[in-house]
Amino acid sequence: MATQKRRFNRIKIVLIEKEKTNIWLSEQVGVSKAAVSKWCTNDNQPTVETLFKIAEVLEVDVCELLVRK
């Protein structure tokens, strides 16, 4: 039986909780839609500076994007 890789991360979960889209986040942070998509599928990670910007636009503490509750 094949094991499926989980494709969710905290950024994607917070976007869903805040009812925001990847496109909205890309516009707010000033990055491409592809960059946000890669963050949300764990193919790439934002820089620390960008992570703080993401937290700011999502109005959450940066720790909420790093640690599962």
PQR file with spaces between the fields and no chain letter, atoms N, CA, C, O and H, PARSE charges and radii, in Angstrom:
ATOM       1  N    MET     1       0.850   -1.179    0.000 -0.4000 1.5000
ATOM       2  CA   MET     1       0.000    0.000    0.000 -0.0000 2.0000
ATOM       3  C    MET     1       0.896    1.243    0.000  0.5500 1.7000
ATOM       4  O    MET     1       1.801    1.355    0.827 -0.5500 1.4000
ATOM       5  N    ALA     2       0.652    2.150   -0.901 -0.4000 1.5000
ATOM       6  CA   ALA     2       1.463    3.365   -1.019 -0.0000 2.0000
ATOM       7  C    ALA     2       1.115    4.360    0.088  0.5500 1.7000
ATOM       8  O    ALA     2      -0.048    4.543    0.447 -0.5500 1.4000
ATOM       9  H    ALA     2      -0.084    2.058   -1.573  0.4000 1.0000
ATOM      10  N    THR     3       2.148    4.988    0.609 -0.4000 1.5000
ATOM      11  CA   THR     3       1.950    6.008    1.630 -0.0000 2.0000
ATOM      12  C    THR     3       1.801    7.361    0.950  0.5500 1.7000
ATOM      13  O    THR     3       2.638    7.746    0.134 -0.5500 1.4000
ATOM      14  H    THR     3       3.093    4.840    0.318  0.4000 1.0000
ATOM      15  N    GLN     4       0.739    8.080    1.285 -0.4000 1.5000
ATOM      16  CA   GLN     4       0.530    9.403    0.716 -0.0000 2.0000
ATOM      17  C    GLN     4       1.219   10.444    1.577  0.5500 1.7000
ATOM      18  O    GLN     4       1.123   10.421    2.804 -0.5500 1.4000
ATOM      19  H    GLN     4       0.059    7.767    1.948  0.4000 1.0000
ATOM      20  N    LYS     5       1.915   11.358    0.916 -0.4000 1.5000
ATOM      21  CA   LYS     5       2.571   12.453    1.619 -0.0000 2.0000
ATOM      22  C    LYS     5       1.532   13.518    1.949  0.5500 1.7000
ATOM      23  O    LYS     5       0.766   13.932    1.078 -0.5500 1.4000
ATOM      24  H    LYS     5       1.993   11.377   -0.081  0.4000 1.0000
ATOM      25  N    ARG     6       1.503   13.951    3.175 -0.4000 1.5000
ATOM      26  CA   ARG     6       0.589   15.026    3.543 -0.0000 2.0000
ATOM      27  C    ARG     6       1.053   16.314    2.895  0.5500 1.7000
ATOM      28  O    ARG     6       2.237   16.649    2.945 -0.5500 1.4000
ATOM      29  H    ARG     6       2.125   13.614    3.882  0.4000 1.0000
ATOM      30  N    ARG     7       0.133   17.030    2.294 -0.4000 1.5000
ATOM      31  CA   ARG     7       0.478   18.202    1.516 -0.0000 2.0000
ATOM      32  C    ARG     7       0.012   19.492    2.180  0.5500 1.7000
ATOM      33  O    ARG     7      -0.061   20.527    1.518 -0.5500 1.4000
ATOM      34  H    ARG     7      -0.828   16.758    2.253  0.4000 1.0000
ATOM      35  N    PHE     8      -0.301   19.454    3.460 -0.4000 1.5000
ATOM      36  CA   PHE     8      -0.770   20.645    4.147 -0.0000 2.0000
ATOM      37  C    PHE     8       0.318   21.191    5.042  0.5500 1.7000
ATOM      38  O    PHE     8       1.164   20.452    5.544 -0.5500 1.4000
ATOM      39  H    PHE     8      -0.242   18.613    3.998  0.4000 1.0000
ATOM      40  N    ASN     9       0.282   22.481    5.231 -0.4000 1.5000
ATOM      41  CA   ASN     9       1.179   23.101    6.190 -0.0000 2.0000
ATOM      42  C    ASN     9       0.437   24.232    6.872  0.5500 1.7000
ATOM      43  O    ASN     9      -0.722   24.502    6.557 -0.5500 1.4000
ATOM      44  H    ASN     9      -0.405   23.082    4.823  0.4000 1.0000
ATOM      45  N    ARG    10       1.092   24.883    7.792 -0.4000 1.5000
ATOM      46  CA   ARG    10       0.429   25.915    8.593 -0.0000 2.0000
ATOM      47  C    ARG    10      -0.031   27.105    7.754  0.5500 1.7000
ATOM      48  O    ARG    10      -1.098   27.656    8.024 -0.5500 1.4000
ATOM      49  H    ARG    10       2.034   24.664    8.047  0.4000 1.0000
ATOM      50  N    ILE    11       0.731   27.516    6.753 -0.4000 1.5000
ATOM      51  CA   ILE    11       0.304   28.654    5.931 -0.0000 2.0000
ATOM      52  C    ILE    11      -1.016   28.317    5.251  0.5500 1.7000
ATOM      53  O    ILE    11      -1.947   29.122    5.274 -0.5500 1.4000
ATOM      54  H    ILE    11       1.598   27.068    6.534  0.4000 1.0000
ATOM      55  N    LYS    12      -1.106   27.144    4.651 -0.4000 1.5000
ATOM      56  CA   LYS    12      -2.334   26.740    3.968 -0.0000 2.0000
ATOM      57  C    LYS    12      -3.502   26.659    4.941  0.5500 1.7000
ATOM      58  O    LYS    12      -4.606   27.098    4.621 -0.5500 1.4000
ATOM      59  H    LYS    12      -0.349   26.490    4.632  0.4000 1.0000
ATOM      60  N    ILE    13      -3.272   26.110    6.105 -0.4000 1.5000
ATOM      61  CA   ILE    13      -4.343   25.975    7.095 -0.0000 2.0000
ATOM      62  C    ILE    13      -4.837   27.351    7.543  0.5500 1.7000
ATOM      63  O    ILE    13      -6.043   27.576    7.638 -0.5500 1.4000
ATOM      64  H    ILE    13      -2.375   25.753    6.365  0.4000 1.0000
ATOM      65  N    VAL    14      -3.915   28.267    7.816 -0.4000 1.5000
ATOM      66  CA   VAL    14      -4.319   29.607    8.239 -0.0000 2.0000
ATOM      67  C    VAL    14      -5.060   30.330    7.113  0.5500 1.7000
ATOM      68  O    VAL    14      -6.032   31.038    7.375 -0.5500 1.4000
ATOM      69  H    VAL    14      -2.935   28.084    7.739  0.4000 1.0000
ATOM      70  N    LEU    15      -4.621   30.162    5.876 -0.4000 1.5000
ATOM      71  CA   LEU    15      -5.350   30.751    4.746 -0.0000 2.0000
ATOM      72  C    LEU    15      -6.793   30.246    4.725  0.5500 1.7000
ATOM      73  O    LEU    15      -7.723   31.028    4.532 -0.5500 1.4000
ATOM      74  H    LEU    15      -3.832   29.587    5.664  0.4000 1.0000
ATOM      75  N    ILE    16      -6.974   28.964    4.920 -0.4000 1.5000
ATOM      76  CA   ILE    16      -8.322   28.391    4.933 -0.0000 2.0000
ATOM      77  C    ILE    16      -9.125   28.962    6.098  0.5500 1.7000
ATOM      78  O    ILE    16     -10.278   29.357    5.924 -0.5500 1.4000
ATOM      79  H    ILE    16      -6.218   28.329    5.076  0.4000 1.0000
ATOM      80  N    GLU    17      -8.521   29.006    7.283 -0.4000 1.5000
ATOM      81  CA   GLU    17      -9.209   29.538    8.461 -0.0000 2.0000
ATOM      82  C    GLU    17      -9.615   30.997    8.273  0.5500 1.7000
ATOM      83  O    GLU    17     -10.671   31.416    8.745 -0.5500 1.4000
ATOM      84  H    GLU    17      -7.584   28.684    7.424  0.4000 1.0000
ATOM      85  N    LYS    18      -8.784   31.761    7.590 -0.4000 1.5000
ATOM      86  CA   LYS    18      -9.045   33.192    7.365 -0.0000 2.0000
ATOM      87  C    LYS    18      -9.882   33.441    6.102  0.5500 1.7000
ATOM      88  O    LYS    18     -10.191   34.583    5.764 -0.5500 1.4000
ATOM      89  H    LYS    18      -7.926   31.421    7.206  0.4000 1.0000
ATOM      90  N    GLU    19     -10.242   32.349    5.414 -0.4000 1.5000
ATOM      91  CA   GLU    19     -11.016   32.423    4.177 -0.0000 2.0000
ATOM      92  C    GLU    19     -10.337   33.309    3.136  0.5500 1.7000
ATOM      93  O    GLU    19     -10.970   34.149    2.497 -0.5500 1.4000
ATOM      94  H    GLU    19      -9.991   31.421    5.689  0.4000 1.0000
ATOM      95  N    LYS    20      -9.018   33.093    2.985 -0.4000 1.5000
ATOM      96  CA   LYS    20      -8.198   33.822    2.017 -0.0000 2.0000
ATOM      97  C    LYS    20      -7.646   32.839    0.997  0.5500 1.7000
ATOM      98  O    LYS    20      -7.551   31.640    1.260 -0.5500 1.4000
ATOM      99  H    LYS    20      -8.503   32.411    3.504  0.4000 1.0000
ATOM     100  N    THR    21      -7.285   33.358   -0.167 -0.4000 1.5000
ATOM     101  CA   THR    21      -6.765   32.503   -1.229 -0.0000 2.0000
ATOM     102  C    THR    21      -5.262   32.685   -1.402  0.5500 1.7000
ATOM     103  O    THR    21      -4.672   33.641   -0.899 -0.5500 1.4000
ATOM     104  H    THR    21      -7.363   34.332   -0.380  0.4000 1.0000
ATOM     105  N    ASN    22      -4.668   31.757   -2.114 -0.4000 1.5000
ATOM     106  CA   ASN    22      -3.248   31.869   -2.464 -0.0000 2.0000
ATOM     107  C    ASN    22      -3.001   33.137   -3.274  0.5500 1.7000
ATOM     108  O    ASN    22      -1.994   33.820   -3.084 -0.5500 1.4000
ATOM     109  H    ASN    22      -5.148   30.981   -2.522  0.4000 1.0000
ATOM     110  N    ILE    23      -3.931   33.448   -4.183 -0.4000 1.5000
ATOM     111  CA   ILE    23      -3.787   34.645   -5.019 -0.0000 2.0000
ATOM     112  C    ILE    23      -3.790   35.893   -4.151  0.5500 1.7000
ATOM     113  O    ILE    23      -2.972   36.790   -4.353 -0.5500 1.4000
ATOM     114  H    ILE    23      -4.749   32.893   -4.337  0.4000 1.0000
ATOM     115  N    TRP    24      -4.692   35.959   -3.196 -0.4000 1.5000
ATOM     116  CA   TRP    24      -4.754   37.112   -2.282 -0.0000 2.0000
ATOM     117  C    TRP    24      -3.426   37.253   -1.534  0.5500 1.7000
ATOM     118  O    TRP    24      -2.880   38.352   -1.440 -0.5500 1.4000
ATOM     119  H    TRP    24      -5.357   35.230   -3.032  0.4000 1.0000
ATOM     120  N    LEU    25      -2.906   36.143   -1.003 -0.4000 1.5000
ATOM     121  CA   LEU    25      -1.647   36.195   -0.260 -0.0000 2.0000
ATOM     122  C    LEU    25      -0.502   36.640   -1.156  0.5500 1.7000
ATOM     123  O    LEU    25       0.337   37.438   -0.737 -0.5500 1.4000
ATOM     124  H    LEU    25      -3.349   35.250   -1.080  0.4000 1.0000
ATOM     125  N    SER    26      -0.457   36.138   -2.372 -0.4000 1.5000
ATOM     126  CA   SER    26       0.625   36.530   -3.282 -0.0000 2.0000
ATOM     127  C    SER    26       0.592   38.029   -3.558  0.5500 1.7000
ATOM     128  O    SER    26       1.641   38.670   -3.632 -0.5500 1.4000
ATOM     129  H    SER    26      -1.139   35.490   -2.712  0.4000 1.0000
ATOM     130  N    GLU    27      -0.601   38.588   -3.708 -0.4000 1.5000
ATOM     131  CA   GLU    27      -0.733   40.031   -3.935 -0.0000 2.0000
ATOM     132  C    GLU    27      -0.324   40.835   -2.703  0.5500 1.7000
ATOM     133  O    GLU    27       0.323   41.874   -2.828 -0.5500 1.4000
ATOM     134  H    GLU    27      -1.453   38.068   -3.648  0.4000 1.0000
ATOM     135  N    GLN    28      -0.693   40.366   -1.533 -0.4000 1.5000
ATOM     136  CA   GLN    28      -0.378   41.079   -0.289 -0.0000 2.0000
ATOM     137  C    GLN    28       1.114   41.065    0.030  0.5500 1.7000
ATOM     138  O    GLN    28       1.659   42.050    0.528 -0.5500 1.4000
ATOM     139  H    GLN    28      -1.219   39.522   -1.431  0.4000 1.0000
ATOM     140  N    VAL    29       1.763   39.952   -0.257 -0.4000 1.5000
ATOM     141  CA   VAL    29       3.172   39.780    0.095 -0.0000 2.0000
ATOM     142  C    VAL    29       4.097   40.244   -1.036  0.5500 1.7000
ATOM     143  O    VAL    29       5.272   40.534   -0.813 -0.5500 1.4000
ATOM     144  H    VAL    29       1.320   39.152   -0.661  0.4000 1.0000
ATOM     145  N    GLY    30       3.545   40.310   -2.249 -0.4000 1.5000
ATOM     146  CA   GLY    30       4.347   40.755   -3.380 -0.0000 2.0000
ATOM     147  C    GLY    30       5.209   39.659   -3.984  0.5500 1.7000
ATOM     148  O    GLY    30       6.339   39.901   -4.408 -0.5500 1.4000
ATOM     149  H    GLY    30       2.590   40.075   -2.430  0.4000 1.0000
ATOM     150  N    VAL    31       4.660   38.448   -4.018 -0.4000 1.5000
ATOM     151  CA   VAL    31       5.362   37.318   -4.634 -0.0000 2.0000
ATOM     152  C    VAL    31       4.435   36.692   -5.668  0.5500 1.7000
ATOM     153  O    VAL    31       3.256   37.038   -5.745 -0.5500 1.4000
ATOM     154  H    VAL    31       3.742   38.251   -3.674  0.4000 1.0000
ATOM     155  N    SER    32       4.968   35.782   -6.451 -0.4000 1.5000
ATOM     156  CA   SER    32       4.155   35.136   -7.478 -0.0000 2.0000
ATOM     157  C    SER    32       3.167   34.144   -6.864  0.5500 1.7000
ATOM     158  O    SER    32       3.359   33.655   -5.751 -0.5500 1.4000
ATOM     159  H    SER    32       5.925   35.501   -6.388  0.4000 1.0000
ATOM     160  N    LYS    33       2.112   33.865   -7.616 -0.4000 1.5000
ATOM     161  CA   LYS    33       1.149   32.852   -7.191 -0.0000 2.0000
ATOM     162  C    LYS    33       1.835   31.494   -7.080  0.5500 1.7000
ATOM     163  O    LYS    33       1.497   30.683   -6.218 -0.5500 1.4000
ATOM     164  H    LYS    33       1.956   34.262   -8.520  0.4000 1.0000
ATOM     165  N    ALA    34       2.806   31.258   -7.968 -0.4000 1.5000
ATOM     166  CA   ALA    34       3.536   29.985   -7.939 -0.0000 2.0000
ATOM     167  C    ALA    34       4.323   29.826   -6.639  0.5500 1.7000
ATOM     168  O    ALA    34       4.401   28.726   -6.092 -0.5500 1.4000
ATOM     169  H    ALA    34       3.081   31.917   -8.668  0.4000 1.0000
ATOM     170  N    ALA    35       4.909   30.923   -6.139 -0.4000 1.5000
ATOM     171  CA   ALA    35       5.666   30.858   -4.879 -0.0000 2.0000
ATOM     172  C    ALA    35       4.757   30.452   -3.727  0.5500 1.7000
ATOM     173  O    ALA    35       5.116   29.595   -2.920 -0.5500 1.4000
ATOM     174  H    ALA    35       4.847   31.817   -6.583  0.4000 1.0000
ATOM     175  N    VAL    36       3.581   31.067   -3.650 -0.4000 1.5000
ATOM     176  CA   VAL    36       2.638   30.734   -2.570 -0.0000 2.0000
ATOM     177  C    VAL    36       2.186   29.283   -2.708  0.5500 1.7000
ATOM     178  O    VAL    36       2.084   28.565   -1.713 -0.5500 1.4000
ATOM     179  H    VAL    36       3.289   31.763   -4.305  0.4000 1.0000
ATOM     180  N    SER    37       1.919   28.858   -3.921 -0.4000 1.5000
ATOM     181  CA   SER    37       1.517   27.477   -4.151 -0.0000 2.0000
ATOM     182  C    SER    37       2.581   26.507   -3.655  0.5500 1.7000
ATOM     183  O    SER    37       2.261   25.495   -3.030 -0.5500 1.4000
ATOM     184  H    SER    37       2.002   29.442   -4.729  0.4000 1.0000
ATOM     185  N    LYS    38       3.843   26.812   -3.932 -0.4000 1.5000
ATOM     186  CA   LYS    38       4.941   25.950   -3.478 -0.0000 2.0000
ATOM     187  C    LYS    38       5.038   25.923   -1.955  0.5500 1.7000
ATOM     188  O    LYS    38       5.354   24.886   -1.372 -0.5500 1.4000
ATOM     189  H    LYS    38       4.102   27.634   -4.440  0.4000 1.0000
ATOM     190  N    TRP    39       4.765   27.063   -1.306 -0.4000 1.5000
ATOM     191  CA   TRP    39       4.771   27.082    0.164 -0.0000 2.0000
ATOM     192  C    TRP    39       3.669   26.186    0.703  0.5500 1.7000
ATOM     193  O    TRP    39       3.875   25.437    1.658 -0.5500 1.4000
ATOM     194  H    TRP    39       4.508   27.905   -1.779  0.4000 1.0000
ATOM     195  N    CYS    40       2.490   26.269    0.079 -0.4000 1.5000
ATOM     196  CA   CYS    40       1.322   25.535    0.569 -0.0000 2.0000
ATOM     197  C    CYS    40       1.383   24.043    0.281  0.5500 1.7000
ATOM     198  O    CYS    40       0.635   23.270    0.879 -0.5500 1.4000
ATOM     199  H    CYS    40       2.323   26.877   -0.697  0.4000 1.0000
ATOM     200  N    THR    41       2.254   23.630   -0.619 -0.4000 1.5000
ATOM     201  CA   THR    41       2.410   22.203   -0.915 -0.0000 2.0000
ATOM     202  C    THR    41       3.733   21.658   -0.386  0.5500 1.7000
ATOM     203  O    THR    41       4.114   20.528   -0.691 -0.5500 1.4000
ATOM     204  H    THR    41       2.862   24.258   -1.105  0.4000 1.0000
ATOM     205  N    ASN    42       4.424   22.462    0.400 -0.4000 1.5000
ATOM     206  CA   ASN    42       5.703   22.078    1.006 -0.0000 2.0000
ATOM     207  C    ASN    42       6.790   21.775   -0.014  0.5500 1.7000
ATOM     208  O    ASN    42       7.728   21.038    0.289 -0.5500 1.4000
ATOM     209  H    ASN    42       4.114   23.380    0.647  0.4000 1.0000
ATOM     210  N    ASP    43       6.683   22.328   -1.211 -0.4000 1.5000
ATOM     211  CA   ASP    43       7.731   22.171   -2.211 -0.0000 2.0000
ATOM     212  C    ASP    43       8.849   23.191   -2.000  0.5500 1.7000
ATOM     213  O    ASP    43       9.963   23.011   -2.492 -0.5500 1.4000
ATOM     214  H    ASP    43       5.921   22.927   -1.457  0.4000 1.0000
ATOM     215  N    ASN    44       8.546   24.255   -1.269 -0.4000 1.5000
ATOM     216  CA   ASN    44       9.499   25.319   -0.985 -0.0000 2.0000
ATOM     217  C    ASN    44       9.033   26.020    0.281  0.5500 1.7000
ATOM     218  O    ASN    44       7.875   25.876    0.675 -0.5500 1.4000
ATOM     219  H    ASN    44       7.641   24.401   -0.869  0.4000 1.0000
ATOM     220  N    GLN    45       9.902   26.765    0.913 -0.4000 1.5000
ATOM     221  CA   GLN    45       9.537   27.503    2.120 -0.0000 2.0000
ATOM     222  C    GLN    45       9.894   28.970    1.953  0.5500 1.7000
ATOM     223  O    GLN    45      10.882   29.297    1.297 -0.5500 1.4000
ATOM     224  H    GLN    45      10.842   26.882    0.592  0.4000 1.0000
ATOM     225  N    PRO    46       9.090   29.865    2.546 -0.5600 1.5000
ATOM     226  CA   PRO    46       9.425   31.289    2.465  0.2800 2.0000
ATOM     227  C    PRO    46      10.643   31.607    3.322  0.5500 1.7000
ATOM     228  O    PRO    46      10.985   30.868    4.245 -0.5500 1.4000
ATOM     229  N    THR    47      11.291   32.723    2.997 -0.4000 1.5000
ATOM     230  CA   THR    47      12.385   33.190    3.843 -0.0000 2.0000
ATOM     231  C    THR    47      11.813   33.619    5.191  0.5500 1.7000
ATOM     232  O    THR    47      10.604   33.807    5.322 -0.5500 1.4000
ATOM     233  H    THR    47      11.014   33.324    2.247  0.4000 1.0000
ATOM     234  N    VAL    48      12.660   33.772    6.172 -0.4000 1.5000
ATOM     235  CA   VAL    48      12.206   34.219    7.493 -0.0000 2.0000
ATOM     236  C    VAL    48      11.562   35.599    7.376  0.5500 1.7000
ATOM     237  O    VAL    48      10.523   35.858    7.983 -0.5500 1.4000
ATOM     238  H    VAL    48      13.643   33.619    6.065  0.4000 1.0000
ATOM     239  N    GLU    49      12.178   36.475    6.600 -0.4000 1.5000
ATOM     240  CA   GLU    49      11.615   37.821    6.398 -0.0000 2.0000
ATOM     241  C    GLU    49      10.211   37.741    5.795  0.5500 1.7000
ATOM     242  O    GLU    49       9.301   38.443    6.234 -0.5500 1.4000
ATOM     243  H    GLU    49      13.022   36.264    6.107  0.4000 1.0000
ATOM     244  N    THR    50      10.044   36.893    4.798 -0.4000 1.5000
ATOM     245  CA   THR    50       8.740   36.740    4.158 -0.0000 2.0000
ATOM     246  C    THR    50       7.745   36.092    5.097  0.5500 1.7000
ATOM     247  O    THR    50       6.562   36.430    5.073 -0.5500 1.4000
ATOM     248  H    THR    50      10.783   36.322    4.441  0.4000 1.0000
ATOM     249  N    LEU    51       8.204   35.168    5.923 -0.4000 1.5000
ATOM     250  CA   LEU    51       7.320   34.519    6.890 -0.0000 2.0000
ATOM     251  C    LEU    51       6.724   35.551    7.847  0.5500 1.7000
ATOM     252  O    LEU    51       5.542   35.476    8.183 -0.5500 1.4000
ATOM     253  H    LEU    51       9.165   34.893    5.942  0.4000 1.0000
ATOM     254  N    PHE    52       7.538   36.515    8.286 -0.4000 1.5000
ATOM     255  CA   PHE    52       7.027   37.569    9.157 -0.0000 2.0000
ATOM     256  C    PHE    52       6.016   38.452    8.424  0.5500 1.7000
ATOM     257  O    PHE    52       5.037   38.904    9.018 -0.5500 1.4000
ATOM     258  H    PHE    52       8.498   36.576    8.013  0.4000 1.0000
ATOM     259  N    LYS    53       6.252   38.693    7.145 -0.4000 1.5000
ATOM     260  CA   LYS    53       5.318   39.484    6.342 -0.0000 2.0000
ATOM     261  C    LYS    53       3.993   38.731    6.174  0.5500 1.7000
ATOM     262  O    LYS    53       2.919   39.329    6.247 -0.5500 1.4000
ATOM     263  H    LYS    53       7.046   38.325    6.663  0.4000 1.0000
ATOM     264  N    ILE    54       4.078   37.431    5.950 -0.4000 1.5000
ATOM     265  CA   ILE    54       2.875   36.598    5.832 -0.0000 2.0000
ATOM     266  C    ILE    54       2.065   36.667    7.120  0.5500 1.7000
ATOM     267  O    ILE    54       0.848   36.850    7.086 -0.5500 1.4000
ATOM     268  H    ILE    54       4.950   36.945    5.890  0.4000 1.0000
ATOM     269  N    ALA    55       2.739   36.519    8.252 -0.4000 1.5000
ATOM     270  CA   ALA    55       2.059   36.592    9.547 -0.0000 2.0000
ATOM     271  C    ALA    55       1.371   37.940    9.720  0.5500 1.7000
ATOM     272  O    ALA    55       0.250   38.012   10.224 -0.5500 1.4000
ATOM     273  H    ALA    55       3.727   36.370    8.280  0.4000 1.0000
ATOM     274  N    GLU    56       2.034   38.988    9.307 -0.4000 1.5000
ATOM     275  CA   GLU    56       1.464   40.329    9.434 -0.0000 2.0000
ATOM     276  C    GLU    56       0.190   40.468    8.592  0.5500 1.7000
ATOM     277  O    GLU    56      -0.831   40.938    9.095 -0.5500 1.4000
ATOM     278  H    GLU    56       2.945   38.929    8.897  0.4000 1.0000
ATOM     279  N    VAL    57       0.238   40.066    7.328 -0.4000 1.5000
ATOM     280  CA   VAL    57      -0.945   40.239    6.479 -0.0000 2.0000
ATOM     281  C    VAL    57      -2.080   39.296    6.882  0.5500 1.7000
ATOM     282  O    VAL    57      -3.251   39.613    6.675 -0.5500 1.4000
ATOM     283  H    VAL    57       1.067   39.683    6.920  0.4000 1.0000
ATOM     284  N    LEU    58      -1.741   38.140    7.454 -0.4000 1.5000
ATOM     285  CA   LEU    58      -2.773   37.214    7.927 -0.0000 2.0000
ATOM     286  C    LEU    58      -3.237   37.545    9.346  0.5500 1.7000
ATOM     287  O    LEU    58      -4.157   36.919    9.871 -0.5500 1.4000
ATOM     288  H    LEU    58      -0.789   37.881    7.622  0.4000 1.0000
ATOM     289  N    GLU    59      -2.593   38.526    9.952 -0.4000 1.5000
ATOM     290  CA   GLU    59      -2.928   38.970   11.315 -0.0000 2.0000
ATOM     291  C    GLU    59      -2.854   37.829   12.325  0.5500 1.7000
ATOM     292  O    GLU    59      -3.768   37.611   13.120 -0.5500 1.4000
ATOM     293  H    GLU    59      -1.845   39.035    9.526  0.4000 1.0000
ATOM     294  N    VAL    60      -1.729   37.108   12.266 -0.4000 1.5000
ATOM     295  CA   VAL    60      -1.456   36.046   13.227 -0.0000 2.0000
ATOM     296  C    VAL    60      -0.033   36.198   13.738  0.5500 1.7000
ATOM     297  O    VAL    60       0.792   36.855   13.103 -0.5500 1.4000
ATOM     298  H    VAL    60      -0.986   37.285   11.620  0.4000 1.0000
ATOM     299  N    ASP    61       0.253   35.600   14.873 -0.4000 1.5000
ATOM     300  CA   ASP    61       1.614   35.573   15.384 -0.0000 2.0000
ATOM     301  C    ASP    61       2.415   34.625   14.508  0.5500 1.7000
ATOM     302  O    ASP    61       1.906   33.582   14.096 -0.5500 1.4000
ATOM     303  H    ASP    61      -0.417   35.067   15.389  0.4000 1.0000
ATOM     304  N    VAL    62       3.655   34.974   14.220 -0.4000 1.5000
ATOM     305  CA   VAL    62       4.494   34.154   13.346 -0.0000 2.0000
ATOM     306  C    VAL    62       4.621   32.724   13.886  0.5500 1.7000
ATOM     307  O    VAL    62       4.782   31.786   13.106 -0.5500 1.4000
ATOM     308  H    VAL    62       4.068   35.821   14.555  0.4000 1.0000
ATOM     309  N    CYS    63       4.551   32.552   15.191 -0.4000 1.5000
ATOM     310  CA   CYS    63       4.620   31.207   15.778 -0.0000 2.0000
ATOM     311  C    CYS    63       3.467   30.327   15.299  0.5500 1.7000
ATOM     312  O    CYS    63       3.615   29.110   15.195 -0.5500 1.4000
ATOM     313  H    CYS    63       4.420   33.315   15.825  0.4000 1.0000
ATOM     314  N    GLU    64       2.330   30.935   15.011 -0.4000 1.5000
ATOM     315  CA   GLU    64       1.181   30.184   14.536 -0.0000 2.0000
ATOM     316  C    GLU    64       1.435   29.565   13.156  0.5500 1.7000
ATOM     317  O    GLU    64       0.796   28.583   12.778 -0.5500 1.4000
ATOM     318  H    GLU    64       2.210   31.924   15.096  0.4000 1.0000
ATOM     319  N    LEU    65       2.370   30.151   12.416 -0.4000 1.5000
ATOM     320  CA   LEU    65       2.717   29.609   11.107 -0.0000 2.0000
ATOM     321  C    LEU    65       3.795   28.529   11.189  0.5500 1.7000
ATOM     322  O    LEU    65       4.074   27.841   10.207 -0.5500 1.4000
ATOM     323  H    LEU    65       2.890   30.949   12.723  0.4000 1.0000
ATOM     324  N    LEU    66       4.391   28.390   12.360 -0.4000 1.5000
ATOM     325  CA   LEU    66       5.499   27.458   12.522 -0.0000 2.0000
ATOM     326  C    LEU    66       5.144   26.215   13.348  0.5500 1.7000
ATOM     327  O    LEU    66       5.710   25.142   13.139 -0.5500 1.4000
ATOM     328  H    LEU    66       4.164   28.949   13.158  0.4000 1.0000
ATOM     329  N    VAL    67       4.215   26.366   14.274 -0.4000 1.5000
ATOM     330  CA   VAL    67       3.951   25.304   15.238 -0.0000 2.0000
ATOM     331  C    VAL    67       2.485   24.899   15.192  0.5500 1.7000
ATOM     332  O    VAL    67       1.582   25.733   15.264 -0.5500 1.4000
ATOM     333  H    VAL    67       3.755   27.238   14.444  0.4000 1.0000
ATOM     334  N    ARG    68       2.280   23.603   15.072 -0.4000 1.5000
ATOM     335  CA   ARG    68       0.911   23.073   15.111 -0.0000 2.0000
ATOM     336  C    ARG    68       0.401   23.135   16.539  0.5500 1.7000
ATOM     337  O    ARG    68       1.119   22.787   17.477 -0.5500 1.4000
ATOM     338  H    ARG    68       3.014   22.925   15.013  0.4000 1.0000
ATOM     339  N    LYS    69      -0.828   23.573   16.703 -0.4000 1.5000
ATOM     340  CA   LYS    69      -1.420   23.649   18.048 -0.0000 2.0000
ATOM     341  C    LYS    69      -1.978   22.319   18.466  0.5500 1.7000
ATOM     342  O    LYS    69      -2.515   22.193   19.567 -0.5500 1.4000
ATOM     343  H    LYS    69      -1.411   23.855   15.941  0.4000 1.0000
